[in-house]
Amino acid sequence: AGLVFSAITMLVAVPSAVKVFNWTATLYGGSVSFETPMLYGLGFIGLFVIGGLTGVFCATMGLDVHVHDTYFVVAHFHYVMVGGTIMAYMGGLHFWWPKISGKLYPEFWGKISAALVFVGFNLTFFPQFLLGYLGMPRRYWSYPPEFQVLNVLSTAGATVLGLGYVLPLIYLTWSMRYGKDASENPYGATGLEWRTPSPPPTENFQVTPTVTWEAYDYTSAPEPEVS
């Protein structure tokens, strides 16, 4: 059973690694602008990589004997499922917000939020890797005095992380009433979703668009309307 578990867990790393190389190669060949959605996207890649690499630790049978059912597993799980998934969700939410709402959020606060979430998350869960390796089991509320510093760091990180999550709730709600009107294409993108008003009308397009350019051909695409 341990051998099967180990092999299957190792195999999960293969498509995950392929996607990471895919994302980084796309960034390498693209024109990167460090707006809020991109900052969340970069944070997602970083946290997802740490979560994936530590999953290989758990899949290694000899090492898993030591870290199984410790805070190492808690940290690994959260790096993948929270650090990865929620960071990607927040990036997508910020990217699509102008198209969804027709309003622009304050870019400055968006960048602050992305930074707080990234720093707060690492401060919350990276100490838990160390706690687990040192032997602190999961699902225990009490711990020996030698684990105090790392647990305090984790608690402080959770406070920063919580602030990073509350900020978007505030400024996105604020933007609905006071934000500037979003243009059709605030990012200068080539996709058809950015060739319709923000927010889109019921039928998406007033006139069916005719596409004469490739998906990433910025030279042949119509001049984007950038706010």
HUURWO-V242379 format. One line per field, one symbol per residue. phi: phi as a letter, one per 40 degrees, with the letter a starting at -180 (. if undefined). burial: + if it has 16 or more other C-alpha atoms within 10 Angstrom, else -. A space follows every 50 residues. Layout:
# HUURWO-V242379
phi->???
burial->???
This chain:
# HUURWO-V242379
phi->.cccdccccccdcccccdcccccccccccbbcbccddccccccdcccccc ccccccdcccdcccdcccgbcccdcdcccccbdcccccccccccccddcc bgbccccdccccccccccccccccbcdcccdccchcccgbcbacdccccc ccdcccccccccccccdddccccdcdbbccccccbcbgcbccccbbdbcc cdcgbcbccbcbbcdbcccccddccbc
burial->-----+--++--+---------------------++++++++++++++++ ++-++++++++--+--++++++++++++++-++++++++++++++-+++- ++++++--+++-++++++++++++++++++++++++++--------+--+ +-+++-+++++--++-++--++--++--+-+++++++-++--++++++++ --------------------+--+---
